[in-house]
Amino acid sequence: MFARNKNIFVVAGILLGVWLAAYQFVLVQPNWDSRQQAVNEAQMDLETWLKNYKPGKDTLPLPEAVKKIAKQEEVLEKASRTLKQIEFSQDFGPYTLAGVGAGGDPKNYFDKKRADLRAEMRDKLGLKLGAGFDDLGFRGKVLEEDVQLNLMRLYVLQRFGECAKECGFTEIQAINYPKHRQVPYAGADEDVKVANLYLVPIEVRFRANERQFAQMLYELQRPSDPGHSYFALKAFTVAVKDASTGMVDCWVAAGALLSPKQAKDLKLEITEEERPSGPVRPQINPDRY
C-alpha cells in the first residue's frame, strides 16, 4: 500500500515539475524576454537621441533639464497646497445663480440680494452708508455686467462688512468695483506658473480710528476660518481726519481670490492680466469717491 502511494507521489511530482517547466518556458520566459527587449530598445533609442542631440539657444543639457523638471514638480506640489489655503471661500451661500431657481429672473434675484445685503449692513452689521451709496456702488456699466459676477461682488462686500463689524467702525463712505481679472500665481518660484487665480476686487473708503484701521488690515488678511475669508490686499491709503481723536479717512483696495475650478463652476468670464515687470503705484485715485 505504501509503495503504491509512493509511486503516486512520484508521478505527481514529475507532472508538477513538467507543468512548472512548461509554464516557465511557454508563458513566463517569453514575456520576460519581450520586456527585456523593450528595455533594450528604449536604451538604444535614448543613446541614439543623445548622440544626435544638438543643444539650441533655448535648450538645456539633459541632466540639467531633468533637475529643472524635478524642481518644477516640487514647486507645483507645494503651490497646489497653498492654493487651497488662499481660496476666498468654499461656500458662496445664496450669492450664486443656483439660487435663482427654475424660471426665475437672474436680474430680479440680484436686485433682491442687493436689497437684503443693504438691510443686513444697516441692521445687523451696524454700518452707515455714505450719501448716494444706497445702491452699494452698483451703477452704470457695473450694473450691466454679468449677473453672477455682480453676485460675487455682493458676497465680497458682505464679507468686508463682517470685517468692519469686527473692527468696530460704522461709516462706509464709498464703494467701487474695479475690473475683475486673472492673477498669475507662481508660488515660491516665479519661473513656474501654477495657475491663474480669479480676482474679484473691491475698493472701499471708510472712516475709523487708528486702532480700528490697523485691525481692519489684520481682519482682511486673516487666514480662512469659518467666520472670515482671506482677502488679497492690493493697496491702501490713510489720511488724518482729526488728530485730537485719532480719526482717519481710509481707502482700501482688496479682492477675493477664486481658484480656476471655482471660476469655471460659476461660469465667470476671465480676462487676462499681464504681470508687472516691477513695482507699480496704484492708478486709482481714492479722492474721486
RODOVO-333508 format. One record per residue (C-alpha): z negated, x, y; residue in one letter. Coordinates in steps of 0.02 Angstrom, whole numbers, plus 50000, padded with zeros to 5 digits. Each point is the difference from the previous one (the first is absolute). Example, Ala and Ser with C-alpha at 12.3 -4.5 7.8 and 13.67 -1.06 7.14 Angstrom:
2
       w       u       v   code
   49610   50615   49775      a
   50033   50069   50172      s
***
This chain:
289
       w       u       v   code
   50000   50000   50000      m
   49953   50139   50118      f
   50159   50096   49959      a
   50102   49846   50037      r
   49918   49975   50171      n
   50021   50184   50036      k
   50186   49986   49969      n
   50008   49851   50116      i
   49914   50099   50140      f
   50116   50147   49973      v
   50155   49890   50010      v
   49931   49912   50155      a
   49964   50168   50082      g
   50177   50060   49964      i
   50075   49840   50070      l
   49890   50014   50156      l
   50054   50180   50025      g
   50183   49951   49982      v
   49976   49858   50126      w
   49915   50115   50127      l
   50137   50129   49981      a
   50133   49868   50024      a
   49908   49929   50153      y
   49987   50173   50075      q
   50180   50052   49975      f
   50085   49831   50019      v
   49899   49926   50147      l
   49885   50126   50084      v
   50101   50159   49996      q
   50162   49925   50072      p
   49902   49922   50145      n
   49908   50160   50032      w
   50163   50100   49994      d
   50079   49874   50120      s
   49854   50017   50121      r
   50004   50189   49992      q
   50187   49999   50029      q
   49976   49891   50156      a
   49867   50121   50065      v
   50116   50148   49969      n
   50145   49914   50088      e
   49889   49957   50150      a
   49942   50181   50010      q
   50181   50059   49994      m
   50047   49876   50138      d
   49857   50063   50108      l
   50049   50182   49974      e
   50181   49958   50043      t
   49945   49907   50157      w
   49888   50143   50056      l
   50141   50124   49970      k
   50124   49901   50104      n
   49876   49939   50132      y
   50036   50065   50174      k
   49867   49958   50131      p
   50067   49919   50157      g
   49931   49995   50174      k
   49882   49853   49969      d
   49956   50033   49818      t
   49850   50086   49921      l
   49986   50116   49850      p
   49949   49903   49845      l
   49821   50066   49986      p
   49967   49962   50183      e
   50080   49829   49984      a
   49891   49957   49850      v
   49843   50048   50098      k
   50055   49896   50149      k
   50032   49848   49890      i
   49828   50018   49921      a
   49921   50010   50173      k
   50094   49845   50058      q
   49941   49903   49847      e
   49821   50048   50040      e
   50019   49945   50181      v
   50078   49835   49947      l
   49858   49963   49881      e
   49866   50033   50131      k
   50094   49906   50135      a
   50024   49848   49890      s
   49812   49987   49979      r
   49976   50017   50188      t
   50128   49863   50035      l
   49892   49875   49908      k
   49853   50047   50110      q
   50090   49977   50166      i
   50088   49837   49964      e
   49940   49877   50131      f
   49953   49864   49877      s
   50033   49934   49826      q
   49983   49818   50051      d
   50076   49924   50157      f
   49919   49831   49976      g
   50094   49856   50083      p
   50108   50118   50104      y
   50152   49995   49884      t
   50143   49879   49978      l
   49926   49953   49832      a
   49884   49886   50097      g
   50143   49897   50071      v
   50023   49898   49843      g
   50153   49911   49933      a
   50099   49915   50137      g
   49890   50071   50137      g
   50064   50073   50163      d
   49957   50186   50021      p
   49996   49992   50190      k
   49884   49851   50000      n
   49888   50093   49877      y
   49996   50151   50117      f
   49955   49890   50148      d
   49856   49924   49901      k
   49933   50171   49945      k
   50012   50063   50179      r
   49900   49851   50062      a
   49873   50027   49860      d
   49981   50184   50046      l
   49982   49960   50185      r
   49857   49882   49958      a
   49921   50127   49881      e
   50004   50137   50132      m
   49917   49885   50125      r
   49873   49909   49892      d
   49961   50118   49855      k
   50034   50174   50070      l
   49939   49960   50177      g
   50153   50075   50085      l
   50066   49949   50170      k
   50187   50021   50027      l
   50073   50058   50166      g
   50095   49883   50113      a
   50168   49951   49928      g
   49962   50061   49824      f
   49958   49836   49917      d
   50163   50029   49905      d
   49920   50158   49925      l
   50142   50103   50069      g
   50139   49909   49906      f
   50133   49971   50130      r
   50183   50034   50037      g
   50093   50100   49868      k
   49843   50030   49897      v
   49983   49814   49969      l
   50181   49996   49940      e
   49976   50135   49869      e
   49977   49976   49813      d
   49862   49874   49961      v
   49923   50107   49862      q
   49991   50148   50119      l
   49911   49893   50130      n
   49879   49936   49868      l
   49959   50181   49960      m
   49971   50031   50185      r
   49879   49855   50001      l
   49910   50076   49852      y
   49987   50169   50087      v
   49934   49917   50159      l
   49872   49904   49898      q
   49937   50162   49922      r
   49995   50080   50172      f
   49894   49854   50060      g
   49878   50028   49856      e
   49983   50182   50052      c
   49968   49943   50179      a
   49859   49886   49942      k
   49920   50145   49905      e
   50002   50102   50161      c
   49930   49861   50108      g
   50127   49988   50142      f
   50072   49831   50045      t
   50144   50022   50122      e
   50179   50028   49942      i
   50113   50015   50151      q
   50174   50019   49924      a
   50093   50010   49834      i
   50170   50074   49962      n
   50103   50024   49841      y
   50114   50154   49998      p
   50148   50015   49883      k
   49954   50010   49816      h
   50071   50151   49908      r
   49993   50118   49853      q
   49886   50150   50006      v
   50042   50142   49879      p
   49848   50056   49902      y
   50002   50175   49929      a
   49821   50023   49945      g
   49933   50177   50001      a
   50172   50081   49999      d
   50118   49942   50136      e
   50148   50071   49903      d
   49973   49868   49866      v
   50044   49823   50051      k
   49891   49880   49901      v
   50036   49830   50074      a
   50043   49904   50156      n
   49848   49900   50051      l
   50029   49841   50099      y
   49909   49996   50166      l
   49956   49837   50087      v
   49937   50060   50170      p
   49893   49914   50129      i
   49943   50047   50176      e
   49843   49925   50073      v
   49920   50022   50170      r
   49816   49955   50009      f
   49843   50030   50102      r
   49843   50074   49920      a
   49862   50125   50033      n
   50014   50180   49944      e
   49898   49976   49842      r
   50101   49848   49949      q
   50164   50093   50025      f
   49942   50148   49896      a
   49946   49881   49861      q
   50168   49911   50011      m
   50092   50161   49961      l
   49888   50020   49848      y
   50022   49820   49942      e
   50189   50013   50012      l
   50004   50154   49890      q
   49864   49954   49876      r
   50067   50015   49820      p
   50045   49836   49917      s
   49859   49894   49933      d
   49979   49812   49978      p
   49963   49973   50185      g
   50113   50126   50086      h
   50176   50069   49986      s
   50070   50170   50041      y
   50094   50003   50166      f
   50117   50142   50045      a
   49942   50051   50174      l
   50151   50052   50103      k
   49933   50025   50177      a
   49868   49942   50123      f
   49952   50014   50184      t
   49835   49969   50089      v
   49971   49968   50186      a
   49826   49985   50078      v
   49975   49827   50072      k
   49820   50013   50058      d
   49909   50166   49987      a
   49831   49920   50032      s
   50013   49886   49847      t
   50110   50111   49892      g
   50136   49867   49989      m
   50175   50065   49961      v
   50173   49923   49987      d
   50074   50052   49832      c
   50174   49996   49928      w
   50026   50031   49814      v
   50163   50014   49903      a
   49969   49982   49813      a
   50089   49928   49850      g
   49988   49937   49822      a
   50081   50105   49865      l
   50085   49910   49856      l
   50068   50079   49843      s
   50187   49985   49959      p
   49956   49876   49862      k
   49900   49891   50118      q
   50142   49999   50127      a
   50123   49955   49863      k
   49890   49861   49931      d
   49981   49927   50175      l
   50188   50019   50028      k
   49974   50094   50162      l
   50153   50084   50073      e
   49967   50184   50031      i
   50076   50108   50136      t
   50008   50189   49991      e
   49898   50117   50108      e
   50037   50183   50022      e
   49850   50113   49990      r
   49970   50091   50166      p
   50028   50187   49994      s
   49842   50034   50100      g
   49858   49919   50098      p
   50056   49854   50105      v
   49912   49899   50135      r
   49991   49810   49985      p
   50143   49918   50094      q
   49903   49838   50024      i
   49920   49965   50167      n
   49839   49901   49977      p
   49997   49954   50185      d
   50142   49877   49978      r
   49890   49875   49906      y
***
